[in-house]
Amino acid sequence: MEQGCENDLVSRVIQVIAKSQHLEPGAIKPESTFVELGIDSLDGLQILFALEEEFEVNIPDDAGKEFDSIAKASEGIRQLMEAKQAAASGA
Amino acid sequence: MRQVAVTGLGVISPIGLNCSEFENSLRQGISGIAPIRSVPCDGLKFSNAGEVRGFDPLCWMDARQASQVDRSAQMAIAAAAQAVQSSGITFDPLRSAVVTGCSVGGQPTEDAVYRQLYEEKKTRFEPLTIPRIMGNAAASWISMKFGIQGPCFNVSTACASAGHAIGQAFWMIRNGVADAAVAGGTEAPITFSLLRGWEAMRVVSPDTCRPFSKDRRGMILAEGAAFLVLEEMQAARARGALIAAEVCGFGMSADATHLTLPSSTGAALAIRLALEDAGMRPEEVGYINAHGTGTAANDPAEVRAIRSVFAAPPPVSSTKSMHGHALGASPALEALATVLALRGGFLPPTANFNEPDPECDVDAVPNRARELNVRAALSNSFAFGGLNAVLAFRACS
């Protein structure tokens, strides 16, 4: 079940990045790095924006700097969503 | 070849509302970076900027004119008036020029009317909305104030705007197109919409601006205006003008690589061209006023550019650490700082400097101004869009 959610999140991240960068989703693998995908710093900003919109989270600048692969972006989003849920249930 | 003197200086900035206040701040290493007061910053990732505090447009224009002019042009009119007053020049209308650098125009007006339109659902705009917003408003107001009828235009090249503007004015005088010019820049970019735009670029520091320091976290936005009066050297000497410095070289280039990631090759090209234009050897340069934004990307690229031109670089400081980054006006604030340094025999410091960064291996004049007479200096400006402008100055004894 958890593994399924994880996969679901990764595939959503891939969809968002594919749309933002005009890439075929099939060309992006869960293990792809941004460098391999030809994503530069300015593309990276657009991806952060697209991920924030899709997942309704705010990615802090320092955290955003770590987003340099599908794996790291997915893990970063997972942590931010968990923190958001924890804050919501705490409130 | 005709030479070009700087005979007038004026400034409205976060670190001074005239040249003596501005110079004093540079000498004392006083920063004008502080919590933003003019617009609410709720929810923004940063809350500091270099705002101009205590500026009263009515010291420089009547209430009727002030109501017709956006803040960006108000500051420009004030700084230009100071420059003309200090120069003591009487312009020959057809032989004089005005060149301004302003990147974003009348943003405070634009922001206010969009709020009226979309939020308050107003259906009628104040009639002078368009001429308040236009990027050439300052150039036009300055030409009217001083009756200057020669070349008059605005340059918009993002954060290099005023560098290109002063360079064009310098070339026009040197080439005989004009004999005198009011040249500089202005910017009033502290509006909520632009702050949101800069936030999305993820280059604004959450605390302050620390150029070349290892713990730098980005740039700090600012507003302000600075203007110089430039004159053909012999004419300036003949009328007994006080000459603050000589503008002697200008170089410009385009990176032609990336919209926002600076290229040290493009920057180095502009530096080399400025030296060549000035007939200046690298070892003559005693000080460089850096573009020095304090972002992760700019500062190492700029140091690589400087090191590719200078075998032993002179001291390099960034006065943006004090006045912040006033976009298109920054090169004018920094040209002024460079002229004051040459005239006053001191090097302005890089304020807020904590820790050397091996990637930014230069003498950044950390935190304390240095008493030093140098004969020549450069002022670097490298804009988003990869557009570079470098000015060269010589001291006048």
Chai-1 contact restraints between the chains, C-beta under 6 A:
chainA,res_idxA,chainB,res_idxB,connection_type,confidence,min_distance_angstrom,max_distance_angstrom,comment,restraint_id
A,S41,B,L261,contact,1.0,0.0,6.0,A-B,restraint_1
A,L42,B,L259,contact,1.0,0.0,6.0,A-B,restraint_2
A,L42,B,T260,contact,1.0,0.0,6.0,A-B,restraint_3
A,D61,B,R202,contact,1.0,0.0,6.0,A-B,restraint_4
